[in-house]
């Protein structure tokens, strides 16, 4: 590395992307001592060195088609301000993490001004809006994917792409120590434990929490000493969940924690999980799960016409077959969710079979992702960096 200061513009739009960004920044800080990051960073990214955030990640953390409409003016204002600041500061590279609707337009504007661009986590072009591949080709110099089958798609369209695996697959042990995890949280190793992960966005908490809690009450009928574990990403989401729980299930024994989702899942016998990165964490923790998801009717009606994939959960997509049950919309109801989960408390053979599948998929996703992602960044900066 020469003595030139390296500046990287970075924008993250989701809590899951915040974790990816934090890992990447940490690795780059080691490889490039004279580096700085600025843009929109999440709380985990801000814990790392040399990071400046101009806006809160909450500004971009939205879900659904109808929810975005009322935020469009503010989002456009933020994007316009970001473009102006990035133009003035001229970072050596821009990295958009998740939030493709926001970040690809931003990347396109910056690339047209001669700024190199990267997008971390390829948009789900295999699932919906396949025409975005043309926009991606114009907007980014390199794209990083975490799913093994995605690279073939980008290679076909001659888009520079690196498959890096998932950082969580590297960090989470292949054989979680459930007894040790429970001991650290003061939970008896004999107590049946159910994890609830109703999402990382406020809209998801509002739409899924009551369904998941009612399912837990049904499971508690079969296991009276059931302990419910709920990881929450921040205090805002935690307070919202507590408000819902006080009305829906005030007598349910619930342990709400700011601990990592993985730690809670590693303690649990089974989990009800919203679709998203949490399903990967659940798989890596070797915790049997049912995936439940519900959205407003208009959102679902519109998305149903656009989505091409058979499954919504990452474990099923990676396995290329149905290995975990997915209950969507009307099927995402307490009775059905509980019915899907109960066998994992009663049938050890079924549980062991699923855990073995999770183990194989975990191994497949272990690729030293942070190092690969950082090397991809260095590759784009090769005219500046001496590696």
N, C-alpha and C positions, 0 to 999 in steps of 0.2 A: 504494500500500500504506500503510495506516495504521500506527500505532506499536504495535499489539497483537502480541504474540508468537504465532505460529502453531505449533500442535503437530499432528503427523500420526503416528498409529499405523500401523505397516507390518509385514507378515509375508510372508516369502518362503519357498518350500519346495523350490526346485530351483536348481541352478547356472545354468541358462539364465535363470531368473527373476531371479537375482542380477544378471546383466548388464543386464537391463531396468530393474531397480530402481535400479542405480547411475546409469544414464543419466537416469532421471527425477529422482532426487535432485539430481544435478549441475545440471540445468536449473532446478529449483525453487529451488535455493540462489542462483541468479543473479537469478531473478524476484522472490523473496521473501527478502530478507537476514535478517530476523528469524524464522527458521523452525527447528524441530527435529523429528527423527524418532526414534521408539523402537519396539521390538517384537522381531522376529527379522530380522536382516539377514545377508546373506552377505558374504564377504571383499571383493568388489568394492564393495559398498555401503558397507562400513566405511572404505574409502579416501576417501570423500567427507566433507564437513564436516557437523557437527551430527547425527551418527547414533549411536544407542546400541542395542546388541543385548543382550537378556536371555538368549537361548539360542542354541546353535549351529544353523546351517542343517541340519546332519547329522541332527538329531533328527526332521526331517520328510521327509528325502530317502529315500523308500522306493519300491519298485516291486512290482507284482503283488498279487493278492488274498491269497495265503497268507502272503506276507512281512509283511503289515500286522498279522496276527492277534496275534503275540506282542508287538507294540509298542503295541497298543491302550491298555492301562492307562497307560503313560507318556505317550502322546499326549493322552489325555483329561485327565491331570493337568496337562500343559503348557497345554492350551486353557483349563482352568478357572482356572489361575493368570493367564493372559493376560487373560481376561475381567475378573477381579478388579482387576488393575492398570490396565487401560484404563478401567474404571468409575471408579476412584479419580482417575486423571489427566485423564479427560474430554478426549481429543484432539478437535480440530475436525473431523477426518476420519480414517477408517480405510481403508487401501488393502491389499487382499489381492492378492498376486502369485502366480499359479499355485496349486498345491495346493488345488484347489476343495473336495475332501472335507473339508479342515481349515478353510479360510478362509471358506467360505460359512456354516457353522454359527457361526463366530466373528462374521462380519458380521451375521448375523441377530440374535444376542444383543445386539450393540452398537447396531444400528439400533432395536431395541425400547426401548433406553434413550435414544433421541434423538440418537445419534451418527451423522453422515453416513457412508455407506460407498461404496466403489468397488472393483471387481474388475478387475485388469489381466490381460488375456488371457482372453477368454471361454472357459469350459469347452466341451469338444467335444461339445455336445449334438447336433450333426448326425451324430456318429459312434456314440455310445452313450448310454444312459440319458437319453432325450429328456424324461422327466418332470422332470428337474432344472430345466427352464425355469421351473416354478412356484415352486420354492425360490429361484431367482435373483431372480425378480420380488419376492419378499417380503424378500430379504436385502440387495439392493444398490440404491443410488440411481442409480448409473451403471456401465456396463460398457464396457471398452475392448477392441476386437478388433484383431488383426493380420492377419486373413485377410479379403479383400474380400467374400466371399460370406456372411460371418456376420452382417453388419449387418441384412440383410433379415429374418433369422429373429427377431432381437430387436425390430426395428421392428414385425413382425407381432404380437408379444405385448405391444406398448406398453411395452417396457423401454428406458429411456434408454440409448443406445449410440452410441459414436463409433468409427468405423474410423480407425485412425491409421497403418496400415502397420507396418513393422518397423524399429526403430532400426538394426539391422545393415545394412539396405538403404541407409540414408543414409550410414553410416560407411564401408562397403566401396566402393572405386572401381569404376566400371562396367567398366573395362579394367585388370585386375590386371597388374602388371609382374612376370612370372615370373622373368626374369633378375635383376632387382634383389632380389627376395625370396630367390632362391637364393644370390646373392652375399652377402647379409647373414648367411646361415646357413653359409656356406662350402661350398655344394653346387655341384658342376659343372653347367653348363647342359646338358651332353650326357648326363648320367646319368639313366636311367629311374627315376622316383620314384613310389612307391605310398604313399598315406596310409591308415592304419588308425585308425578312430575307434570303438572298441568300447563307447562310452557314458560317461556322467558319474556313474553310480551303481555302487556296489560289486557289486550283484547282476548288473548288465549286464557289468561287467568279468569276473566269474567265469564267466558263461554264454557270452560272445561272443569273448573274447580268443583262446582256443585255435582256434576255427573260423577266425577272421580270419588268425591266424598261419599255420595250415596252408595256407590259400589263398595267402598270400604265398609260401610255399615252392614251391608249384606254379608260380606266376608267375616266380619266380626261376629255375626250371628252363629257362624260355624266354628269360629275360633275366638271365644270370649276374651282371651288375654292378648288379642292382636295389638301390636304396636305399629302405628302408622308413622312413617318417616317422610318428611317433605323438605327437600333442599330448595332454598330461595336465593336467587342471584343478588338481590339487593333489598334494602329495608322497605322501599316503596311497594314492591311486589309482595313482600312478606306481610305488610299491613293490610293490603287488599285481600290476600288469601285468608288472613285471620278474620277479617270482617265477614267474609263469606262463610267460613267455617263456624263462626259463632251463631249463625242463623241456621245452617244446614245440619251440622253435626257437633253441637256444643259438648256432648258427652263422650265423643270419640277421643281416645288417647292418642294425641298427635305430638310428635317431636319435630318442630320446625327449626331448621338449621341453616346457617350461612356457610356450612362446610361445603366442599365441592360435591357436585352431583355424584361423581364416581364413588366417593367415600360412603355416601348414603346408600347407593345401589349395591356396593360391595357388602354392606351389612344386611341387605334385604333378601328375603326368600323369593320375592316376585315383585313386579312393578307394573303400574298402569302409567303409560308414558304418552305425551303428545308427540306427534311426528316432528322430526328435526334431528339436530345433533345429539339430543338426549338419547335417542334410540341407539346411536353408536356407543355412547358412554355405557349404556345398559348392556350392550353386547360385550364390550371390553371387560366389564365388571362380572361377566358370566351370570347375569341376573335374568331369569326368565321374565318375559314381558308380554303384555298385550298393548298394542298401539291404539289409542283412541283419539279421534279428531272430529271437531264440529265447528262449522262456521255459519255465518248468517246465510239464509236461504239464497239471496241474490248473488252473493259471492260464489256459493257452491254451484249455482245454476250456470254462471258465466264460466267458471273454471272447468266445469265438467265438459264443456264444449271445446276447451283448449288443451286439456291434458291428454297425453298419449300413452303414458306408462300404466302398467297393470297395478303397481304398488306405490305406496307413498313413503314407506319406511326404508331407511338406508340399509339395514341388514338384509331385507328381502331383495333390494336392488343389487347389492353386492353379491349375494348368493345366486341371483337370477332365478329364484323360486320362492314360494311362500314358506318361510320358516317361522315367522312370528305372525300371530293373528292381528289383522287390521280391522277396526270397527269405526266406520265413518258415518257421519250425519245421524240418521235415525237409529242406526245400529250402535252408535256411541251412547248407549243408555246404561244406567247402573246395573240392570239385571243381566244384560249380555256381557258387559265388562267383567262382572263378578263371576259369571259362569265360565268365562275363558280363563280366569286367574286361579280359581279354586283348585283345579287339578295339580297345579305346581306345589301346592301345600300338602297334597295327599298322595301323589303319584311320583315316587322318586325315580322310577324308570324313565318316565317322560321328561322329567327335569334333567336327568343326566344326559339323555340323548340331545336335548337342545343345547346344553352347556358344551358338549363336544363339538357341535356345529359352530358355536360361538368361538371356541378355541381356534378352530381351523381358519375362520374368517379373520380373527384377530391377527393371527400369524401372517396372513396374506397382506394385511394393511400395515405391517411393521416395516417401514422403509427408511428410517432415520429422516423423517420429514423435515424437521427444522433445518438440518444441515443441507438437505437437497434444495429447500426453498431459498435459503441464504445463498447457496451456490448459483442458483438461477438469477438472483439479484446481482451477484458479482459478475455473472456472464453479460448482463445488460450494461454493466458499468465497466467493462473490460478496457475501454479507452481511457478511463480515469484511474482504475485500480490496477495494481500489479499483484496478481495472485500467484 
